């Protein structure tokens, strides 16, 4: 065993090792939970039901659980590695230390694109929700959604600019309300409290059980990711939590457990209330299935609660995405993978303020100029590329630095089974995405090949090579 | 004009105010502090301190 012990609680905090202004260590495990679950929970309120359209309600349930296994592997692997590499940038920083610069550059871009596009998708959704509220209050002809889309992005960017503690405390409150709304809907409609009105036996009988057979189950995997996409974002808080070795695994694992519960309850109440043809059409049918389920319950209180829950989940997701995209961009700037100008920290608010402001117009361009399904698909594809990197990352991590050489805050069990499972499920999901969005998949991979060539032949000469490996780890095995 | 038309104008105005607040603070910060201070953040401060703690512990 070396002297490397990041789990020590005796000397937590910033230190005088060159940093005059650094990110602030103020977050606890609850904020980590709020960051991860906050980004994802909107997927329970809308989006997952496209999986029903691909293969029926049972296919969506199978996809929910298989994607649940995929993300449990992601959460466990991430918890181990990030409890050791506790720095902003998350998976980018992990890749930099464990695999190499080209992988790190790609992973940094996956992260930034996945979160910025998800932020744009959330802002589009917020505009749509406000339009629906206007319609429900009797407004004729619809509203101009643009000012509300822009306001959602500007308000959350401003909040992020002003400080991470207020940002993630805000996320904690609105995420807890949105999660509680799902629990209350389940308790009110499932028969646990009072008479239930679930109709699974009628709605899922005969042809409705698996309308497109097993190929439909495979196709549903694409949108099955939507139940959990973004939980890996907890790692971006690594440089701002008070005790990373304890808080990051605790917040991340509590987060995936919360989402497994929320996803299963969501499927249960929605598939037991709404016909699969309506539920599975997320454009002309059920755009917000939990809200539609509440409306069919006949309870005005539930309609309000789930309406508020939908809006809160959307805002929490956009908020967490701004936080994560800016940390990834900031970390790349700090290492000169991007211009070092982005590596600045605000001396008062202690946030990566230039990265936050720089990403605002990019999110606005996607939110105002691109169709929602395309934005979501590019976000999913970037996420999927990132998940493919994770098993390779953890296998190399364990090989180069076995358990006896570095003390981890968390050691994930049954290695390498989770890594192999994750890799296998990623392969299945690539095929599922190819079935529906083959052109986008090829275009996205082509884009990353082009930027990789740019990085290798041009940008790498500017990288701060001497300063990029900061972890006081022993020499890797075999080197 | 109904309430929603006013809300639309309000959202445009509030968005502009928040954007201006951020840009104004950004420019003020950049002109007040040196680039060396603003970009002085270094990765791995916690880890460096942990290592230092062990070294001091070993010597003590």
Interface residues (C-beta under 8 A of the other chain):
Chain A: X3 X4 X5 X6 X8 X10 X11 X12 X13 X14 X15 X17 X18 X19 X20 X21 X22 X23 X25 X86 X87 X88 X89 X93 X134 X137 X139 X143 X144 X147 X148 X150 X151 X154 X155 X157 X158 X161 X239 X244 X331 X334 X335 X340 X341 X343 X344 X345 X346 X347 X348 X353 X354 X356 X357 X360 X467 X468 X470 X471 X472
Chain B: X2 X3 X4 X7 X8 X9 X11 X12 X14 X15 X18 X19 X21 X22 X23 X25 X26 X29 X33 X35 X36 X37 X38 X39 X40 X41 X42 X43 X44 X45 X46 X47 X48 X49 X50 X51 X52 X53 X54 X55 X58
